[in-house]
Amino acid sequence: MKTEEIILLNGLRRCVAKENYDPVRGIDCCGRRVHVTRPSDVFIPEIMTCDPNYEKALFDLALWRRLRCRYDFEYWCATCAFIKPKNGHRPAYCRPNRGQRNVIEVLESQRAAGYPMRIIVLKARQWGCSTILQLYIAWLQTCVSTGLNALVCAHTLDISKNIRGMYSRVLKLYPEELWCGTEKPRMTPYESADAIRSIAGRDCTLVTVSANNADAVRGIDISLAHMSEVAYWRSTPTFSPSAVAQSVYGTVPLCANSLIALESTANGVGNFFHREWLRCRGSRGDKVPVFVPWHEIESYRTDAATADELLALASSLDEEESELWHYGLCLEQIYWHRKRRLEFDDVRRFHAEFPANDTEAFECTTTKVFDPRHINALRASCLPCAKVGAISESTGKFVFDAAGHLNLWLHPQKRHSYVVSVDVGGRSPSADWSVIAVMTRPDDKEEKPELVAQWRGHVDHDILADTAARIAAYYNDALLVIESNTFETETYGGTADNPNGFILARLAMRYPNLYTRRYFDRSSGETSRRYGFHTNASTKPMLIGNLIATVREGAYIEHDSMACDEMATYEQRPNGSYGAEAPNHDDILMTRAIALYVIATEYTPAAPGKEGYGQTESW
């Protein structure tokens, strides 16, 4: 498109983007509305006309305003909720911005249908998500119904108290003529409990707790729950954000006028908030996902740009800016985008701060090994496992077991070849996971290896070896590739008396199709074979390099989203080594790296049982 055409079209876009939104008159507000001219010319929620006091309110302006506050949240914000914006502007009544109206629309559509309100919001910067969610809770408590107790749970107690403080200021400045309580609007301590405040005249309370105290929410009567900055909730081997969330979920009834709202800025991937976001975005959860891109935030534009500056911009759009233009943005927004991007030394950091989509939002460092775009493409084939269970010790067949550790996507197919890779973890629940992955090894080079099953848990290492052998036998006597580092050092401390580890040697007697590698002893000058794949400074870069290329080319099929999560948190450290960003894991990732490397470089399928089947050479 010519520069002159861009400038002309930009003027049209500015006109279209100009909002006529008016929450007092009800223009462009959410929900089904009707136009009325008495007692004023406004658009009101249709449900308001069904109220028994509606006809009377037509002739009583004070009653009309109170009645409208009860049914029209956006009107209530504009006439009752006096707040101090984060952008430094003077305190004023809240006029919901576009991002906030996205949240309102979801909540009001659920409430109008009589459904429990459930929402998860991925936040960008500075559009007031926490504010609008807490105002919505305040409105439900003060106008819609009495007896609705609420909870605010943030990653620190101070943040929870700050959210409560905003609510308290709203009550202090609440117009008394619009108050529906039996006492003056205020928030008072509830029976000397510092964490609980009572909303005067509304028979309800607000509880503020920290996510670091999971037991604080147990036994509390809650109808409305606001969980803030969930991605920053602390995660340790003995403390789980998901456990805190489940405690909150258990207190909120599954009924109309109940609310569970999770909101947070992104804080990497693989954590509880990221998993919950992906679950709900994939229509597998109970919450409606809401994400507001940077270009929907009104303040992210430069209206002060001169005509010459816009002309220069229009004639020099780069690839990303051209995409933004074709997406429908105006030059003032793209100009802001260009100037803001110059503040960052890496474009991924900029995208993490000002994302255009949820994938960009979860990008958080510049040291990640795998490109987020490639990971996102890999996620397209991820889906819940078809069956959960175990391989029976007595029959060797798959048995259903809801408490089992084996996730199965596909049963073994006749005359198909498989590779089973094992990453050895610790025995205790606080240790690294042990993972067993089963992957197809296509005979046709045009076909892609595909993950078909996975075991993950904590067990003693001899039990892990036996479990892996049963799984490998079930999958047509698959080639069993076990990372041998742990086995080679734990039995005899890695001395010459432990050439390959007792557990691996015993396993080889029970399961013949065990991967071996060539080992050269420098002291004796002799070459021998050792069981298992040894990951070290020489072999790991090859494993990871092959995995990067395989993911980039979309050359294998993944079904477990946790593998994608681990790839997204995998980084190259300043010393050049690879590992998971704390506190994440890379156990699943390593099983993929080992299996795909063996498939790509060493393993040639042959009929199970034939001499030399699976016997490969390496370093």
Solvent accessible surface area in square Angstrom, and as a share of the most:
residue,aa,sasa,rsa
1,M,132,0.59
2,K,143,0.61
3,T,32,0.19
4,E,125,0.56
5,E,88,0.39
6,I,9,0.05
7,I,63,0.32
8,L,133,0.66
9,L,55,0.27
10,N,2,0.01
11,G,22,0.21
12,L,107,0.53
13,R,46,0.17
14,R,100,0.36
15,C,98,0.58
16,V,128,0.73
17,A,42,0.33
18,K,158,0.67
19,E,59,0.27
20,N,110,0.57
21,Y,9,0.03
22,D,42,0.22
23,P,6,0.04
24,V,69,0.40
25,R,99,0.36
26,G,2,0.02
27,I,43,0.22
28,D,97,0.50
29,C,16,0.09
30,C,26,0.16
31,G,60,0.58
32,R,191,0.70
33,R,50,0.18
34,V,46,0.26
35,H,104,0.46
36,V,22,0.13
37,T,100,0.58
38,R,130,0.47
39,P,49,0.31
40,S,44,0.29
41,D,69,0.36
42,V,9,0.05
43,F,69,0.29
44,I,0,0.00
45,P,14,0.09
46,E,65,0.29
47,I,101,0.51
48,M,0,0.00
49,T,49,0.28
50,C,96,0.58
51,D,10,0.05
52,P,128,0.81
53,N,70,0.36
54,Y,21,0.08
55,E,115,0.52
56,K,136,0.58
57,A,0,0.00
58,L,28,0.14
59,F,142,0.59
60,D,56,0.29
61,L,111,0.55
62,A,49,0.38
63,L,29,0.14
64,W,6,0.02
65,R,74,0.27
66,R,77,0.28
67,L,10,0.05
68,R,4,0.02
69,C,0,0.00
70,R,105,0.38
71,Y,35,0.13
72,D,1,0.01
73,F,4,0.01
74,E,3,0.01
75,Y,13,0.05
76,W,1,0.00
77,C,0,0.00
78,A,16,0.13
79,T,21,0.12
80,C,0,0.00
81,A,0,0.00
82,F,58,0.24
83,I,23,0.12
84,K,127,0.54
85,P,37,0.24
86,K,137,0.58
87,N,94,0.48
88,G,60,0.57
89,H,117,0.52
90,R,208,0.76
91,P,67,0.42
92,A,47,0.36
93,Y,90,0.34
94,C,6,0.04
95,R,125,0.46
96,P,0,0.00
97,N,36,0.19
98,R,76,0.28
99,G,1,0.01
100,Q,11,0.05
101,R,36,0.13
102,N,45,0.23
103,V,1,0.00
104,I,1,0.01
105,E,99,0.45
106,V,27,0.16
107,L,1,0.01
108,E,24,0.11
109,S,67,0.43
110,Q,23,0.10
111,R,50,0.18
112,A,93,0.72
113,A,58,0.45
114,G,40,0.38
115,Y,135,0.51
116,P,34,0.21
117,M,0,0.00
118,R,13,0.05
119,I,0,0.00
120,I,0,0.00
121,V,0,0.00
122,L,0,0.00
123,K,22,0.09
124,A,7,0.06
125,R,113,0.41
126,Q,104,0.46
127,W,8,0.03
128,G,13,0.12
129,C,3,0.02
130,S,17,0.11
131,T,23,0.13
132,I,1,0.01
133,L,0,0.00
134,Q,0,0.00
135,L,0,0.00
136,Y,1,0.00
137,I,0,0.00
138,A,1,0.01
139,W,0,0.00
140,L,0,0.00
141,Q,0,0.00
142,T,1,0.00
143,C,7,0.04
144,V,21,0.12
145,S,35,0.23
146,T,78,0.45
147,G,35,0.34
148,L,20,0.10
149,N,27,0.14
150,A,0,0.00
151,L,0,0.00
152,V,0,0.00
153,C,1,0.00
154,A,0,0.00
155,H,44,0.19
156,T,54,0.32
157,L,74,0.37
158,D,100,0.52
159,I,57,0.29
160,S,0,0.00
161,K,68,0.29
162,N,98,0.50
163,I,14,0.07
164,R,23,0.08
165,G,22,0.22
166,M,22,0.10
167,Y,0,0.00
168,S,25,0.16
169,R,124,0.45
170,V,0,0.00
171,L,1,0.01
172,K,153,0.65
173,L,94,0.47
174,Y,9,0.03
175,P,20,0.13
176,E,110,0.49
177,E,96,0.43
178,L,1,0.01
179,W,22,0.08
180,C,51,0.31
181,G,19,0.18
182,T,127,0.74
183,E,88,0.39
184,K,136,0.58
185,P,15,0.09
186,R,101,0.37
187,M,31,0.14
188,T,41,0.24
189,P,90,0.56
190,Y,90,0.34
191,E,145,0.65
192,S,111,0.72
193,A,34,0.26
194,D,88,0.46
195,A,39,0.30
196,I,40,0.20
197,R,43,0.16
198,S,28,0.18
199,I,1,0.01
200,A,7,0.05
201,G,20,0.19
202,R,16,0.06
203,D,121,0.63
204,C,3,0.02
205,T,19,0.11
206,L,0,0.00
207,V,4,0.02
208,T,0,0.00
209,V,9,0.05
210,S,14,0.09
211,A,0,0.00
212,N,65,0.33
213,N,81,0.41
214,A,21,0.16
215,D,98,0.51
216,A,30,0.23
217,V,1,0.01
218,R,146,0.53
219,G,86,0.82
220,I,43,0.22
221,D,102,0.53
222,I,1,0.00
223,S,16,0.11
224,L,0,0.00
225,A,0,0.00
226,H,0,0.00
227,M,0,0.00
228,S,2,0.01
229,E,29,0.13
230,V,2,0.01
231,A,6,0.05
232,Y,94,0.36
233,W,11,0.04
234,R,112,0.41
235,S,58,0.38
236,T,49,0.29
237,P,104,0.65
238,T,135,0.78
239,F,30,0.12
240,S,45,0.29
241,P,13,0.08
242,S,37,0.24
243,A,48,0.37
244,V,1,0.01
245,A,0,0.00
246,Q,109,0.49
247,S,12,0.08
248,V,0,0.00
249,Y,42,0.16
250,G,70,0.67
251,T,26,0.15
252,V,11,0.07
253,P,58,0.37
254,L,151,0.75
255,C,60,0.36
256,A,54,0.42
257,N,42,0.21
258,S,0,0.00
259,L,0,0.00
260,I,6,0.03
261,A,0,0.00
262,L,0,0.00
263,E,0,0.00
264,S,0,0.00
265,T,36,0.21
266,A,21,0.16
267,N,64,0.33
268,G,5,0.05
269,V,14,0.08
270,G,16,0.15
271,N,36,0.19
272,F,17,0.07
273,F,0,0.00
274,H,5,0.02
275,R,103,0.38
276,E,10,0.05
277,W,6,0.02
278,L,22,0.11
279,R,86,0.31
280,C,5,0.03
281,R,101,0.37
282,G,36,0.35
283,S,103,0.67
284,R,112,0.41
285,G,27,0.26
286,D,79,0.41
287,K,6,0.03
288,V,57,0.32
289,P,45,0.28
290,V,11,0.07
291,F,40,0.17
292,V,0,0.00
293,P,15,0.09
294,W,2,0.01
295,H,19,0.09
296,E,44,0.20
297,I,8,0.04
298,E,68,0.30
299,S,75,0.48
300,Y,20,0.07
301,R,63,0.23
302,T,35,0.21
303,D,100,0.52
304,A,93,0.72
305,A,15,0.12
306,T,75,0.43
307,A,83,0.64
308,D,110,0.57
309,E,69,0.31
310,L,17,0.08
311,L,88,0.44
312,A,59,0.46
313,L,3,0.01
314,A,6,0.05
315,S,77,0.50
316,S,58,0.37
317,L,36,0.18
318,D,58,0.30
319,E,141,0.63
320,E,44,0.20
321,E,0,0.00
322,S,33,0.21
323,E,109,0.49
324,L,17,0.08
325,W,4,0.02
326,H,136,0.61
327,Y,154,0.59
328,G,41,0.39
329,L,9,0.04
330,C,3,0.02
331,L,0,0.00
332,E,8,0.04
333,Q,24,0.11
334,I,0,0.00
335,Y,25,0.10
336,W,27,0.09
337,H,2,0.01
338,R,59,0.21
339,K,100,0.42
340,R,90,0.33
341,R,48,0.18
342,L,130,0.65
343,E,117,0.52
344,F,54,0.23
345,D,139,0.72
346,D,43,0.22
347,V,67,0.39
348,R,58,0.21
349,R,102,0.37
350,F,0,0.00
351,H,25,0.11
352,A,25,0.20
353,E,54,0.24
354,F,7,0.03
355,P,3,0.02
356,A,32,0.25
357,N,66,0.34
358,D,19,0.10
359,T,34,0.19
360,E,28,0.13
361,A,5,0.04
362,F,15,0.06
363,E,23,0.10
364,C,47,0.28
365,T,29,0.17
366,T,43,0.25
367,T,60,0.35
368,K,27,0.11
369,V,26,0.15
370,F,6,0.02
371,D,40,0.21
372,P,24,0.15
373,R,171,0.63
374,H,49,0.22
375,I,7,0.03
376,N,61,0.31
377,A,72,0.56
378,L,12,0.06
379,R,32,0.12
380,A,93,0.72
381,S,39,0.25
382,C,24,0.15
383,L,90,0.45
384,P,87,0.55
385,C,34,0.21
386,A,75,0.58
387,K,61,0.26
388,V,48,0.28
389,G,0,0.00
390,A,39,0.31
391,I,10,0.05
392,S,21,0.13
393,E,141,0.63
394,S,104,0.67
395,T,89,0.52
396,G,33,0.31
397,K,137,0.58
398,F,27,0.11
399,V,65,0.37
400,F,145,0.60
401,D,63,0.33
402,A,110,0.85
403,A,84,0.65
404,G,17,0.16
405,H,95,0.42
406,L,1,0.01
407,N,49,0.25
408,L,1,0.01
409,W,23,0.08
410,L,78,0.39
411,H,61,0.27
412,P,31,0.19
413,Q,90,0.40
414,K,171,0.72
415,R,216,0.79
416,H,90,0.40
417,S,16,0.10
418,Y,2,0.01
419,V,0,0.00
420,V,0,0.00
421,S,0,0.00
422,V,1,0.00
423,D,11,0.06
424,V,18,0.10
425,G,10,0.09
426,G,17,0.16
427,R,129,0.47
428,S,51,0.33
429,P,118,0.74
430,S,71,0.46
431,A,31,0.24
432,D,79,0.41
433,W,71,0.25
434,S,0,0.00
435,V,0,0.00
436,I,0,0.00
437,A,0,0.00
438,V,1,0.00
439,M,0,0.00
440,T,18,0.11
441,R,42,0.15
442,P,15,0.09
443,D,105,0.54
444,D,69,0.36
445,K,191,0.81
446,E,152,0.68
447,E,102,0.46
448,K,101,0.43
449,P,16,0.10
450,E,36,0.16
451,L,0,0.00
452,V,2,0.01
453,A,0,0.00
454,Q,6,0.03
455,W,16,0.06
456,R,51,0.18
457,G,1,0.01
458,H,39,0.18
459,V,35,0.20
460,D,65,0.34
461,H,9,0.04
462,D,54,0.28
463,I,90,0.45
464,L,0,0.00
465,A,1,0.01
466,D,35,0.18
467,T,15,0.09
468,A,0,0.00
469,A,13,0.10
470,R,64,0.23
471,I,2,0.01
472,A,0,0.00
473,A,48,0.37
474,Y,42,0.16
475,Y,0,0.00
476,N,43,0.22
477,D,64,0.33
478,A,1,0.00
479,L,0,0.00
480,L,0,0.00
481,V,0,0.00
482,I,0,0.00
483,E,23,0.10
484,S,0,0.00
485,N,44,0.23
486,T,42,0.25
487,F,2,0.01
488,E,14,0.06
489,T,77,0.45
490,E,66,0.29
491,T,53,0.31
492,Y,119,0.45
493,G,60,0.58
494,G,42,0.40
495,T,73,0.42
496,A,100,0.78
497,D,114,0.59
498,N,6,0.03
499,P,79,0.49
500,N,13,0.07
501,G,5,0.05
502,F,112,0.46
503,I,20,0.10
504,L,0,0.00
505,A,42,0.33
506,R,52,0.19
507,L,3,0.01
508,A,19,0.15
509,M,156,0.69
510,R,146,0.53
511,Y,12,0.05
512,P,111,0.70
513,N,11,0.06
514,L,2,0.01
515,Y,0,0.00
516,T,7,0.04
517,R,14,0.05
518,R,87,0.32
519,Y,71,0.27
520,F,109,0.45
521,D,49,0.26
522,R,218,0.80
523,S,108,0.69
524,S,66,0.42
525,G,45,0.43
526,E,121,0.54
527,T,67,0.39
528,S,56,0.36
529,R,105,0.38
530,R,50,0.18
531,Y,70,0.27
532,G,0,0.00
533,F,0,0.00
534,H,47,0.21
535,T,15,0.09
536,N,59,0.30
537,A,95,0.74
538,S,77,0.49
539,T,3,0.02
540,K,46,0.19
541,P,63,0.40
542,M,73,0.32
543,L,0,0.00
544,I,0,0.00
545,G,37,0.36
546,N,33,0.17
547,L,0,0.00
548,I,49,0.25
549,A,34,0.26
550,T,17,0.10
551,V,5,0.03
552,R,119,0.44
553,E,115,0.52
554,G,29,0.28
555,A,39,0.30
556,Y,5,0.02
557,I,55,0.28
558,E,0,0.00
559,H,20,0.09
560,D,15,0.08
561,S,36,0.23
562,M,64,0.29
563,A,0,0.00
564,C,0,0.00
565,D,9,0.04
566,E,13,0.06
567,M,0,0.00
568,A,18,0.14
569,T,2,0.01
570,Y,0,0.00
571,E,30,0.14
572,Q,79,0.35
573,R,96,0.35
574,P,148,0.93
575,N,125,0.64
576,G,36,0.34
577,S,45,0.29
578,Y,40,0.15
579,G,4,0.03
580,A,15,0.12
581,E,42,0.19
582,A,88,0.68
583,P,100,0.63
584,N,42,0.22
585,H,62,0.28
586,D,31,0.16
587,D,6,0.03
588,I,0,0.00
589,L,0,0.00
590,M,9,0.04
591,T,0,0.00
592,R,0,0.00
593,A,0,0.00
594,I,0,0.00
595,A,0,0.00
596,L,5,0.03
597,Y,25,0.10
598,V,0,0.00
599,I,13,0.07
600,A,66,0.51
601,T,77,0.45
602,E,37,0.17
603,Y,2,0.01
604,T,102,0.59
605,P,31,0.20
606,A,42,0.33
607,A,47,0.36
608,P,68,0.43
609,G,79,0.76
610,K,130,0.55
611,E,178,0.80
612,G,46,0.44
613,Y,14,0.05
614,G,4,0.04
615,Q,77,0.34
616,T,11,0.06
617,E,100,0.45
618,S,20,0.13
619,W,110,0.39
